[in-house]
Amino acid sequence: MYLSVTLDRTSNAVNLNRLYSYRQHVVKLQGKLQTRNSLLRKLTNSTWGADPTTVRTTALALCYSTAEYVCRVWGRSAHAKKVDIALNESCRCITGCIQSTNIDSLYILAGIAPSAIRRTVASRRERSRQIEDPRRPLYGHCPARQRLQSRKIFMNSVLPLIESLEVTRLEPTTT
């Protein structure tokens, strides 16, 4: 574990070129989000009710902040979609929609960008920070040429952030 991120090596990794799947980290994160979603459900199901704006702010503070912590590291993992299930439940608590509601409509009603887009924007923002800030370790670094197709070098696989965060969340470009 490093900075609360559980690093688990894949079984097919060889020697020093080990791959990380982040499966254990995502499973632990999914459990945390389920606990926080139950708190949201209690807030919305109480007899006195809660204002939708309050529920949205609470969901962003409790669930989304937890889900997006270090998502620049594990966000491109094959297991990242497991977190989306818990975040979809958070959006259902915000909007009051039922299970059969279309996911795209759910996020529009909640006024929140979908989690895959938020992870992509966070990665693009981190790449821009690494390139522009001289205090960062990758400042002035020329990335190596990609030799193995299975390896995804961060600086090569993530596009730079050109527009503001808000505009990029509205019209994302795939990485």
C-alpha positions in Angstrom: 0.0 0.0 0.0 1.3 3.4 -1.0 -0.6 6.6 -0.3 -3.7 4.5 0.4 -3.5 2.9 -3.0 -3.3 -0.9 -2.8 -0.8 -2.1 -5.4 -1.4 -5.7 -6.6 0.8 -7.3 -9.2 -0.8 -9.3 -12.0 0.1 -12.9 -12.2 1.5 -12.7 -15.8 4.0 -9.9 -15.0 7.6 -10.8 -15.6 10.7 -9.6 -13.7 10.9 -5.9 -13.1 8.4 -5.0 -15.7 5.4 -5.7 -13.5 1.9 -4.6 -14.2 -0.5 -3.4 -11.6 -4.2 -4.2 -11.9 -5.4 -2.2 -8.9 -8.2 -4.7 -8.4 -7.8 -4.9 -4.6 -7.8 -1.1 -4.4 -11.0 -0.8 -6.5 -12.8 -3.5 -4.5 -11.9 -1.6 -1.2 -13.0 1.6 -2.8 -16.3 0.1 -3.9 -17.0 -1.0 -0.3 -16.3 2.5 1.0 -18.7 4.0 -1.6 -21.4 1.5 -0.6 -21.1 2.7 3.0 -21.3 6.3 2.0 -24.2 5.6 -0.3 -26.1 4.1 2.6 -25.6 7.4 4.5 -27.0 9.3 1.5 -30.0 7.0 1.4 -30.7 7.7 5.0 -30.5 11.4 4.3 -33.0 11.2 1.5 -35.3 8.7 3.1 -35.8 10.5 6.4 -39.2 11.9 7.2 -38.1 15.5 7.1 -36.3 15.1 3.8 -33.4 16.9 2.4 -33.1 19.6 -0.2 -31.8 18.1 -3.6 -29.0 20.7 -3.6 -27.9 19.6 -0.2 -28.0 15.9 -1.2 -25.9 16.7 -4.4 -23.3 18.6 -2.4 -23.2 15.8 0.2 -22.7 13.2 -2.5 -19.9 15.2 -4.2 -18.2 15.6 -0.8 -18.6 12.1 0.5 -18.7 9.8 -2.6 -17.1 11.6 -5.5 -14.1 12.9 -3.5 -13.4 9.4 -2.2 -13.9 7.9 -5.7 -11.6 10.4 -7.4 -8.7 10.2 -4.9 -5.7 9.3 -6.9 -7.9 8.2 -9.9 -5.1 9.4 -12.2 -3.2 6.4 -11.1 -5.8 3.6 -11.2 -8.3 5.3 -13.6 -7.1 3.5 -16.7 -7.3 0.1 -15.0 -9.6 -2.5 -16.4 -11.4 -2.6 -12.9 -12.2 1.1 -12.8 -15.8 0.4 -14.1 -16.6 -1.3 -10.7 -16.5 2.1 -9.1 -19.0 3.5 -11.6 -21.7 1.2 -10.3 -21.4 2.8 -6.8 -21.3 6.3 -8.3 -24.4 5.5 -10.3 -26.2 4.7 -7.0 -25.0 8.0 -5.6 -26.7 9.8 -8.6 -29.8 7.8 -8.0 -29.9 9.1 -4.4 -29.5 12.6 -5.7 -32.2 12.5 -8.3 -34.6 10.0 -6.8 -34.7 8.0 -10.0 -35.3 4.3 -10.1 -32.9 1.5 -11.2 -34.2 1.3 -14.8 -33.4 5.0 -15.5 -30.8 5.4 -18.3 -27.4 6.2 -16.9 -26.7 9.1 -19.3 -30.0 10.7 -18.3 -29.2 10.1 -14.7 -26.0 12.1 -14.8 -27.7 14.9 -16.7 -30.5 15.1 -14.1 -27.9 15.1 -11.3 -25.9 17.9 -13.0 -22.6 15.9 -12.6 -20.3 14.7 -15.4 -20.1 10.9 -15.7 -17.3 9.3 -13.7 -15.3 8.1 -16.7 -15.2 11.6 -18.0 -14.2 13.0 -14.6 -11.3 10.4 -14.4 -10.2 11.4 -17.9 -10.2 15.1 -17.1 -8.3 14.4 -13.9 -5.6 12.5 -15.8 -5.4 15.2 -18.4 -5.1 17.9 -15.7 -2.3 15.9 -14.0 -0.4 15.6 -17.3 -0.6 19.3 -17.8 0.6 19.9 -14.3 3.6 17.5 -14.8 4.6 19.3 -18.1 4.1 22.9 -17.0 5.3 23.0 -13.3 9.1 22.9 -12.8 8.6 21.5 -9.3 7.1 18.3 -10.8 9.3 15.2 -11.5 8.3 15.0 -15.2 9.0 18.6 -16.0 11.2 18.8 -19.1 11.1 15.0 -19.4 11.1 13.5 -22.9 9.1 10.3 -22.7 10.7 7.2 -24.1 9.4 5.6 -27.3 6.8 2.9 -26.6 8.3 -0.5 -27.2 5.6 -2.8 -26.0 2.0 -2.3 -27.1 0.7 -3.6 -23.8 2.5 -0.9 -21.8 0.7 2.5 -21.6 3.1 5.3 -20.8 1.2 8.0 -19.0 2.7 10.9 -21.0 2.0 9.2 -24.3 -1.4 7.8 -23.6 -3.1 10.8 -21.9 -3.9 13.8 -24.0 -3.0 17.3 -22.8 -5.6 19.6 -21.2 -6.3 22.4 -23.7 -9.6 23.9 -22.5 -10.8 24.6 -19.0 -11.9 21.7 -16.8 -15.6 22.6 -17.2 -15.4 22.7 -21.0 -13.5 19.5 -21.1 -16.0 17.7 -18.9 -18.8 18.8 -21.3 -17.0 17.7 -24.5 -14.4 15.1 -23.7 -12.0 13.7 -26.2 -11.2 10.0 -25.7 -7.6 9.1 -24.7 
